Amino acid sequence: MKIFLHTLKTLPFLTVLFIILGGCSLRIGNYPLLPALFLIPIYYWLIFRPDWLPLWSLFGIGIFYDALMGSELGFSSLLLVLSGLIGYYIRPILSSQHFFLIWGIFCCYSLCYLMIYGLLFSGGWALLFSWAYGIVLYPLVAWSLSHLHLRLQSYV
């Protein structure tokens, strides 16, 4: 049972990695889905199970993303760790009963992340469309993560 619980605690890290791997080449038109797409599971786990997604795993995810995309190593790690720290402070004001509030704060969270990312990497319109894709896909990804989270948690 302890092995299952330990494996369950790696679930947030693995969901973010799988979304990065699956979405790294996905585009709608000429606009990429990343980086806004991998912010969805990070935000979800920071809100509902922050103990399962520690800051060191956000650092590792950022290094992996930078290496995969060919950008400067450590930049995404810094942004993810800072957004993780902000997420810990936002968490107490959110309730799982108010989906639209959680979604609205995700819109602000991802916009701030992508604005800082875009200012330093000069992303332009591509990041704006990535943000729009993230907002549209948030309910679907959050629902699937919630279903997976609650289903697996019932076995513990």
N, C-alpha and C positions, 0 to 999 in steps of 0.2 A: 504494500500500500504506500510506503514511503517513496518508492521509486515512481509510482504513478503521480504522487503529489509533487515530487521534484520535476518530473516531466511536464506536469501541468503548469508549473511556474515558468517554464521556458516558452510557453505558448505565445505570449506577447512578442518576444524577441523573434520567434520564428514567423509569426504572421507578418511582421514588418519586413523581414528579409524576403519572404515569398512575394509580397506585393512589389518590392523593389525589383526582384528578379523578373517577375511577370510583367511589370509595367515599364521596364527600362526601354523597350523598343516600341511600345504602343503609342500611336499618334492618331489624332482625329484631324484630318486635313494636314497641315504642316505644324500643328501645335502638339507638344508632348503632354502626356498625362502626369508625368512626374515633374516637379517634386511635390505637388499638392496631394497626389494620391497616397503617398506613404505617410503624410501627416494625419490621415484619418485614423489608422490603427494606433498611432502614437498618442493622439488626443484621446481616443477611446480608452486605452489602457491607463493613461494618466488620470483620467476622471474616475473610472470604475475600479481599477486595481493598481494603484501606483506602486504597491510593494512588489508587484510582479514585473515591473519595468524600471529597474534602478537606473541611476544616471550613468553608470559605467556601460550599461548596454546601449544607451543612447549614443554614447561616445563611439562605441564599436560600430553601431549602425551608420553613423556619420562617416567614419573612416571607410567603411565598405561602400557606401554610396559615392563618396568622392573618388575612390579607386575605380569603381565601375563606370562612372561618368567622365573620368579623365580630368577632373578639376583639382584644385589645390587640396592636398590632404589636410584635414583638420578643420576646414572652414565649416562644413556642414555639421561636424561634431560640436563645434562651439555653439552654433545656432540651436542645435537640438538640445544640448545641455542647458542653455539659457532658457529655451522654451519649456523644458522639463521643470526647471525651477519655478518658472511662472505658473506652470500647470499645477504645481503643488499648492500654490497660494489661491488659485482660482477654484480648486476642487471643493472647498467647504461651502461655497455659495451655490453650487449646483446640486440639484436633486434629480434622481433618476426618473421622477414622475413628470418632469417638464421637458419633453423632447425638443420643442421649438426653442426654448431657452438654451439648451445645450447646443443645438444646431446653430443658433445665432452667434453664440460665443465662439464656436468653431470657425464661423465665417470671419470674425474679427481676428482670431488667433492665426488662421492660415494667411489672411491678408497681411498682417504685420510680419509674419515669417517671410512671405514671398516678397514684400517690399524691401526688407533688409537684404534678402538674397539677390533681388534684382538690382538694387543699388550697387552692390559690390561686384556683381557679374554682368551687369547691363543686360538683363533678360528681355525687357521690352514687352511687346504684345504677347509673346509666347507664354510668359509667366501669368499674364492676365487671363489668358484662355485656360491655362493650367489651373488657376484658382477657380474659374467658373466650373470646370470639370469636377474639381474637388467638392465644390458646393453641391452640385447636382448628384454626384455619386455618394455623398456622405450617408444619406438614409439607407441605401442598399448595403454598403459596406458595414455601417454601424449595426444594422439589423442582423447581418450574418455573423458578425463578431459577438453580438449579444446572445444570439441563439447558441453559438458554439460555447461561449463562456458559461451560460446558465446550464446547458446540457452537461458539460464536463464537470461543473461544480456540484451537480447533484450526485455525482458518484463519489465525492470526497466525504 
